Amino acid sequence: MRYTERLRTLREERSLTQESIAEVLTVSQRTYSDYESGRVRIPVDRLIKLAQFYNCSLDYISGASDIRRPYPGK
């Protein structure tokens, strides 16, 4: 699974809007939409913030693994 699909799935599992996730990342809804669609690559610091928010590993968010592990340290 591509990371863009994973981001959307994680967000939709919690019935969250792009706007609410954009607020978590302190970016505009448009910027988050661009991340989720793959038009813009998401910076690593924001990926880390999402991993913490969703409590899952970066490997899971990036699509490198389909095994959902908790974020390290939680």
N, CA, C and O atoms as a GROMACS GRO file, in nm:
protein
  296
    1MET      N    1   0.085  -0.118   0.000
    1MET     CA    2   0.000   0.000   0.000
    1MET      C    3   0.089   0.124   0.000
    1MET      O    4   0.187   0.131   0.074
    2ARG      N    5   0.055   0.220  -0.082
    2ARG     CA    6   0.130   0.346  -0.086
    2ARG      C    7   0.099   0.428   0.038
    2ARG      O    8  -0.008   0.415   0.099
    3TYR      N    9   0.194   0.514   0.075
    3TYR     CA   10   0.173   0.593   0.196
    3TYR      C   11   0.054   0.688   0.182
    3TYR      O   12  -0.011   0.719   0.282
    4THR      N   13   0.025   0.733   0.060
    4THR     CA   14  -0.090   0.821   0.041
    4THR      C   15  -0.220   0.748   0.074
    4THR      O   16  -0.311   0.805   0.136
    5GLU      N   17  -0.228   0.623   0.034
    5GLU     CA   18  -0.347   0.542   0.066
    5GLU      C   19  -0.354   0.515   0.215
    5GLU      O   20  -0.462   0.516   0.275
    6ARG      N   21  -0.239   0.491   0.275
    6ARG     CA   22  -0.235   0.463   0.419
    6ARG      C   23  -0.281   0.584   0.499
    6ARG      O   24  -0.355   0.570   0.596
    7LEU      N   25  -0.236   0.704   0.458
    7LEU     CA   26  -0.278   0.826   0.528
    7LEU      C   27  -0.429   0.843   0.523
    7LEU      O   28  -0.492   0.876   0.624
    8ARG      N   29  -0.486   0.819   0.407
    8ARG     CA   30  -0.632   0.834   0.392
    8ARG      C   31  -0.705   0.729   0.476
    8ARG      O   32  -0.804   0.760   0.542
    9THR      N   33  -0.657   0.606   0.472
    9THR     CA   34  -0.720   0.499   0.548
    9THR      C   35  -0.717   0.528   0.698
    9THR      O   36  -0.818   0.514   0.767
   10LEU      N   37  -0.602   0.568   0.748
   10LEU     CA   38  -0.590   0.601   0.890
   10LEU      C   39  -0.686   0.712   0.930
   10LEU      O   40  -0.751   0.705   1.034
   11ARG      N   41  -0.694   0.814   0.846
   11ARG     CA   42  -0.783   0.927   0.874
   11ARG      C   43  -0.930   0.883   0.872
   11ARG      O   44  -1.007   0.917   0.962
   12GLU      N   45  -0.967   0.807   0.771
   12GLU     CA   46  -1.107   0.766   0.757
   12GLU      C   47  -1.149   0.665   0.863
   12GLU      O   48  -1.266   0.662   0.903
   13GLU      N   49  -1.056   0.582   0.911
   13GLU     CA   50  -1.088   0.488   1.018
   13GLU      C   51  -1.139   0.560   1.143
   13GLU      O   52  -1.219   0.506   1.220
   14ARG      N   53  -1.093   0.681   1.160
   14ARG     CA   54  -1.132   0.760   1.278
   14ARG      C   55  -1.237   0.866   1.246
   14ARG      O   56  -1.269   0.950   1.330
   15SER      N   57  -1.290   0.860   1.125
   15SER     CA   58  -1.391   0.956   1.079
   15SER      C   59  -1.344   1.100   1.095
   15SER      O   60  -1.420   1.188   1.137
   16LEU      N   61  -1.217   1.123   1.061
   16LEU     CA   62  -1.160   1.257   1.070
   16LEU      C   63  -1.160   1.323   0.932
   16LEU      O   64  -1.156   1.255   0.830
   17THR      N   65  -1.164   1.454   0.932
   17THR     CA   66  -1.156   1.529   0.807
   17THR      C   67  -1.012   1.566   0.776
   17THR      O   68  -0.926   1.564   0.864
   18GLN      N   69  -0.988   1.600   0.652
   18GLN     CA   70  -0.855   1.649   0.616
   18GLN      C   71  -0.824   1.775   0.694
   18GLN      O   72  -0.709   1.797   0.734
   19GLU      N   73  -0.924   1.857   0.717
   19GLU     CA   74  -0.903   1.981   0.792
   19GLU      C   75  -0.856   1.954   0.934
   19GLU      O   76  -0.768   2.023   0.985
   20SER      N   77  -0.914   1.853   0.999
   20SER     CA   78  -0.874   1.824   1.137
   20SER      C   79  -0.731   1.772   1.144
   20SER      O   80  -0.658   1.805   1.237
   21ILE      N   81  -0.690   1.693   1.046
   21ILE     CA   82  -0.551   1.644   1.044
   21ILE      C   83  -0.457   1.759   1.008
   21ILE      O   84  -0.346   1.766   1.061
   22ALA      N   85  -0.499   1.846   0.920
   22ALA     CA   86  -0.418   1.963   0.886
   22ALA      C   87  -0.391   2.048   1.011
   22ALA      O   88  -0.282   2.101   1.027
   23GLU      N   89  -0.490   2.060   1.098
   23GLU     CA   90  -0.472   2.135   1.222
   23GLU      C   91  -0.367   2.068   1.312
   23GLU      O   92  -0.285   2.137   1.373
   24VAL      N   93  -0.370   1.936   1.319
   24VAL     CA   94  -0.270   1.862   1.398
   24VAL      C   95  -0.129   1.892   1.345
   24VAL      O   96  -0.034   1.907   1.422
   25LEU      N   97  -0.116   1.900   1.214
   25LEU     CA   98   0.014   1.922   1.150
   25LEU      C   99   0.049   2.070   1.136
   25LEU      O  100   0.160   2.104   1.092
   26THR      N  101  -0.043   2.156   1.171
   26THR     CA  102  -0.030   2.301   1.154
   26THR      C  103   0.004   2.339   1.009
   26THR      O  104   0.096   2.416   0.982
   27VAL      N  105  -0.075   2.282   0.918
   27VAL     CA  106  -0.069   2.317   0.777
   27VAL      C  107  -0.211   2.346   0.731
   27VAL      O  108  -0.307   2.322   0.805
   28SER      N  109  -0.225   2.398   0.612
   28SER     CA  110  -0.358   2.424   0.557
   28SER      C  111  -0.422   2.292   0.512
   28SER      O  112  -0.354   2.192   0.490
   29GLN      N  113  -0.553   2.295   0.499
   29GLN     CA  114  -0.624   2.177   0.449
   29GLN      C  115  -0.576   2.143   0.309
   29GLN      O  116  -0.562   2.026   0.274
   30ARG      N  117  -0.549   2.244   0.229
   30ARG     CA  118  -0.502   2.224   0.092
   30ARG      C  119  -0.367   2.152   0.092
   30ARG      O  120  -0.345   2.060   0.012
   31THR      N  121  -0.277   2.193   0.180
   31THR     CA  122  -0.146   2.128   0.190
   31THR      C  123  -0.163   1.982   0.229
   31THR      O  124  -0.100   1.894   0.171
   32TYR      N  125  -0.248   1.957   0.329
   32TYR     CA  126  -0.269   1.817   0.369
   32TYR      C  127  -0.331   1.737   0.254
   32TYR      O  128  -0.293   1.623   0.231
   33SER      N  129  -0.425   1.797   0.184
   33SER     CA  130  -0.484   1.730   0.069
   33SER      C  131  -0.378   1.693  -0.033
   33SER      O  132  -0.381   1.585  -0.092
   34ASP      N  133  -0.283   1.784  -0.054
   34ASP     CA  134  -0.173   1.756  -0.146
   34ASP      C  135  -0.085   1.642  -0.096
   34ASP      O  136  -0.037   1.562  -0.176
   35TYR      N  137  -0.064   1.632   0.035
   35TYR     CA  138   0.010   1.519   0.092
   35TYR      C  139  -0.064   1.388   0.065
   35TYR      O  140  -0.007   1.290   0.017
   36GLU      N  141  -0.193   1.390   0.096
   36GLU     CA  142  -0.272   1.268   0.086
   36GLU      C  143  -0.289   1.221  -0.059
   36GLU      O  144  -0.300   1.101  -0.085
   37SER      N  145  -0.291   1.314  -0.152
   37SER     CA  146  -0.307   1.278  -0.293
   37SER      C  147  -0.174   1.242  -0.359
   37SER      O  148  -0.171   1.185  -0.468
   38GLY      N  149  -0.063   1.276  -0.292
   38GLY     CA  150   0.068   1.248  -0.348
   38GLY      C  151   0.122   1.359  -0.437
   38GLY      O  152   0.228   1.343  -0.497
   39ARG      N  153   0.050   1.472  -0.447
   39ARG     CA  154   0.099   1.584  -0.528
   39ARG      C  155   0.223   1.646  -0.465
   39ARG      O  156   0.310   1.698  -0.535
   40VAL      N  157   0.231   1.640  -0.332
   40VAL     CA  158   0.345   1.694  -0.258
   40VAL      C  159   0.392   1.587  -0.161
   40VAL      O  160   0.310   1.524  -0.092
   41ARG      N  161   0.522   1.566  -0.154
   41ARG     CA  162   0.575   1.469  -0.057
   41ARG      C  163   0.568   1.527   0.082
   41ARG      O  164   0.601   1.644   0.104
   42ILE      N  165   0.527   1.446   0.175
   42ILE     CA  166   0.513   1.492   0.313
   42ILE      C  167   0.650   1.491   0.381
   42ILE      O  168   0.721   1.391   0.374
   43PRO      N  169   0.687   1.600   0.446
   43PRO     CA  170   0.816   1.605   0.515
   43PRO      C  171   0.823   1.504   0.631
   43PRO      O  172   0.721   1.470   0.691
   44VAL      N  173   0.942   1.458   0.659
   44VAL     CA  174   0.962   1.356   0.761
   44VAL      C  175   0.911   1.400   0.898
   44VAL      O  176   0.852   1.320   0.970
   45ASP      N  177   0.931   1.526   0.934
   45ASP     CA  178   0.884   1.571   1.065
   45ASP      C  179   0.732   1.560   1.078
   45ASP      O  180   0.680   1.536   1.186
   46ARG      N  181   0.663   1.579   0.967
   46ARG     CA  182   0.516   1.565   0.971
   46ARG      C  183   0.475   1.418   0.972
   46ARG      O  184   0.373   1.382   1.032
   47LEU      N  185   0.552   1.334   0.905
   47LEU     CA  186   0.525   1.190   0.912
   47LEU      C  187   0.540   1.140   1.056
   47LEU      O  188   0.460   1.059   1.103
   48ILE      N  189   0.642   1.189   1.124
   48ILE     CA  190   0.663   1.151   1.264
   48ILE      C  191   0.546   1.196   1.349
   48ILE      O  192   0.497   1.122   1.434
   49LYS      N  193   0.501   1.318   1.326
   49LYS     CA  194   0.387   1.370   1.402
   49LYS      C  195   0.262   1.286   1.378
   49LYS      O  196   0.185   1.261   1.471
   50LEU      N  197   0.241   1.242   1.254
   50LEU     CA  198   0.126   1.157   1.223
   50LEU      C  199   0.140   1.020   1.289
   50LEU      O  200   0.042   0.964   1.338
   51ALA      N  201   0.262   0.965   1.289
   51ALA     CA  202   0.285   0.836   1.354
   51ALA      C  203   0.252   0.845   1.502
   51ALA      O  204   0.192   0.754   1.559
   52GLN      N  205   0.292   0.955   1.565
   52GLN     CA  206   0.260   0.975   1.706
   52GLN      C  207   0.108   0.991   1.725
   52GLN      O  208   0.050   0.931   1.815
   53PHE      N  209   0.046   1.070   1.640
   53PHE     CA  210  -0.097   1.095   1.649
   53PHE      C  211  -0.177   0.966   1.635
   53PHE      O  212  -0.268   0.940   1.714
   54TYR      N  213  -0.142   0.885   1.535
   54TYR     CA  214  -0.214   0.760   1.510
   54TYR      C  215  -0.159   0.643   1.592
   54TYR      O  216  -0.215   0.534   1.588
   55ASN      N  217  -0.051   0.666   1.665
   55ASN     CA  218   0.015   0.562   1.745
   55ASN      C  219   0.048   0.438   1.662
   55ASN      O  220   0.009   0.326   1.694
   56CYS      N  221   0.121   0.464   1.553
   56CYS     CA  222   0.168   0.352   1.470
   56CYS      C  223   0.307   0.385   1.418
   56CYS      O  224   0.348   0.501   1.417
   57SER      N  225   0.376   0.284   1.376
   57SER     CA  226   0.515   0.301   1.332
   57SER      C  227   0.523   0.376   1.198
   57SER      O  228   0.428   0.379   1.121
   58LEU      N  229   0.638   0.436   1.175
   58LEU     CA  230   0.662   0.500   1.046
   58LEU      C  231   0.663   0.398   0.932
   58LEU      O  232   0.623   0.428   0.820
   59ASP      N  233   0.708   0.276   0.962
   59ASP     CA  234   0.704   0.170   0.861
   59ASP      C  235   0.561   0.145   0.815
   59ASP      O  236   0.536   0.124   0.696
   60TYR      N  237   0.468   0.147   0.908
   60TYR     CA  238   0.329   0.124   0.873
   60TYR      C  239   0.274   0.241   0.790
   60TYR      O  240   0.211   0.220   0.687
   61ILE      N  241   0.298   0.363   0.836
   61ILE     CA  242   0.248   0.479   0.762
   61ILE      C  243   0.308   0.486   0.623
   61ILE      O  244   0.238   0.517   0.526
   62SER      N  245   0.437   0.457   0.612
   62SER     CA  246   0.504   0.468   0.481
   62SER      C  247   0.464   0.356   0.385
   62SER      O  248   0.490   0.366   0.265
   63GLY      N  249   0.403   0.251   0.437
   63GLY     CA  250   0.367   0.138   0.353
   63GLY      C  251   0.477   0.035   0.342
   63GLY      O  252   0.463  -0.064   0.269
   64ALA      N  253   0.588   0.055   0.414
   64ALA     CA  254   0.698  -0.041   0.412
   64ALA      C  255   0.659  -0.170   0.482
   64ALA      O  256   0.718  -0.276   0.458
   65SER      N  257   0.559  -0.161   0.570
   65SER     CA  258   0.511  -0.279   0.643
   65SER      C  259   0.359  -0.271   0.653
   65SER      O  260   0.301  -0.164   0.666
   66ASP      N  261   0.297  -0.387   0.647
   66ASP     CA  262   0.152  -0.394   0.667
   66ASP      C  263   0.119  -0.435   0.810
   66ASP      O  264   0.002  -0.451   0.846
   67ILE      N  265   0.222  -0.451   0.891
   67ILE     CA  266   0.202  -0.486   1.032
   67ILE      C  267   0.195  -0.357   1.112
   67ILE      O  268   0.288  -0.277   1.114
   68ARG      N  269   0.082  -0.340   1.178
   68ARG     CA  270   0.061  -0.217   1.254
   68ARG      C  271   0.117  -0.231   1.394
   68ARG      O  272   0.061  -0.301   1.479
   69ARG      N  273   0.229  -0.164   1.417
   69ARG     CA  274   0.293  -0.164   1.548
   69ARG      C  275   0.274  -0.026   1.611
   69ARG      O  276   0.264   0.074   1.540
   70PRO      N  277   0.270  -0.020   1.744
   70PRO     CA  278   0.257   0.112   1.808
   70PRO      C  279   0.381   0.197   1.785
   70PRO      O  280   0.491   0.147   1.761
   71TYR      N  281   0.360   0.327   1.794
   71TYR     CA  282   0.472   0.420   1.782
   71TYR      C  283   0.571   0.391   1.895
   71TYR      O  284   0.528   0.374   2.010
   72PRO      N  285   0.700   0.384   1.866
   72PRO     CA  286   0.799   0.354   1.970
   72PRO      C  287   0.789   0.453   2.087
   72PRO      O  288   0.776   0.574   2.067
   73GLY      N  289   0.796   0.399   2.206
   73GLY     CA  290   0.794   0.483   2.324
   73GLY      C  291   0.656   0.508   2.383
   73GLY      O  292   0.642   0.575   2.485
   74LYS      N  293   0.554   0.455   2.319
   74LYS     CA  294   0.418   0.472   2.373
   74LYS      C  295   0.374   0.348   2.443
   74LYS      O  296   0.262   0.343   2.495
   0.00000   0.00000   0.00000
